[in-house]
Amino acid sequence: MALTRRQYLGRAGRVGGVGAAALLGGCASNQQPDTESVTVRIGSKPFTEQKILGYLAYERLRRIDWIRAVDEIGAGNSLSNWEATAAGDQHLYWEYTGTAWLQLPPRHERRITDPESLFERVQADADSQRLQLADPAPFSNEYVIAADARWAERADVTTISDLAAHIRNGGDSPGVAVNEEFFHRQDGWRGLASYYEIETANGEPFIVTSIGLTYELLEQDRVQIASGFATDPQLNRSSVTVLEDDRDYFLPYQPTPTAYAPLINEHPEIFERLSPVVSALDKSTMRGLNSRVLLDGDHPFTVATQFLETEVLDDA
């Protein structure tokens, strides 16, 4: 059973003289199973969270003596990573369950908001395409609707249904900022507005911009409503309130290691070695890791390496 560092320290009192490399090295699973090393090409999408996840997998596997990990992190979008991994040109990356369901072959329109049901269906799609999915992380990086905290308190808006009712009942109409992908996606703004019957008023600003700038527009009081992602560190600001998706519109977006199936069939210990990393990632933790890159300026590789050394331990 995997332990976070806090759990380990609470049980053992202190780590003592055991070095981080020894803790990360594991036991029998670190021994070379064959006479030749196994190449594992690890990719990711180009945004911050994906790079951190990619380097968590890369650094975790690189420390196993029979694996030759290859860093291909940061290149390609969801489709190109999915297809390259299915073809065996790349061997592993992290995909989100919601993205796989809606955006990747065979693509589905049905909304499934139960995380377990969604994962099972995505897993079945992956199996048919020579892909295997590990168990997903316990957090979801789904879309969220954020509000200026002062406006939300004044308008008594805490849920997306409240927002829709506030506008319909003649309350002051808020300005809205959404990122470009969210504006165009089938599960984005248009679908949300239709599902909740949100009517934006003429004359109020509706701004389509790049990811991240939506929060700055909130801070500048140019809009009162903005799209975001659940693991954005900007959501920790006291000036921002996340509106509850009270009718469960947004799908879960749990990240899961996604690998070339023949590789995992031959070496299932690859997923076993990643399991403690996956289970250590909750929403608060992922926000903190993203914050170190986006707000503090640290490199994703540094953030991932330090997280492995300080937070992920194996119960030997």
Secondary structure by P-SEA (a helix, b strand, c coil): ccccaaaaaaaacccccccccccccccccccccccbbbbbbbbbcccaaaaaaaaaaaaaaaaccccccccccccccaaaaaaaaaaccccbbbbbccccccccccccccccccaaaaaaaaaaaaaaacbbbcccccccccbbbbcaaaaaaaaccccaaaaaaaaaacccbbbbbbccccccccccaaaaaaaaccccccccbbbbbcccaaaaaaaaccccbbbbcccccccccccbbbccccccccccccccccccaaaaaacaaaaaaaaaaaaaccaaaaaaaaaaaccccccaaaaaaaaaaccccccc
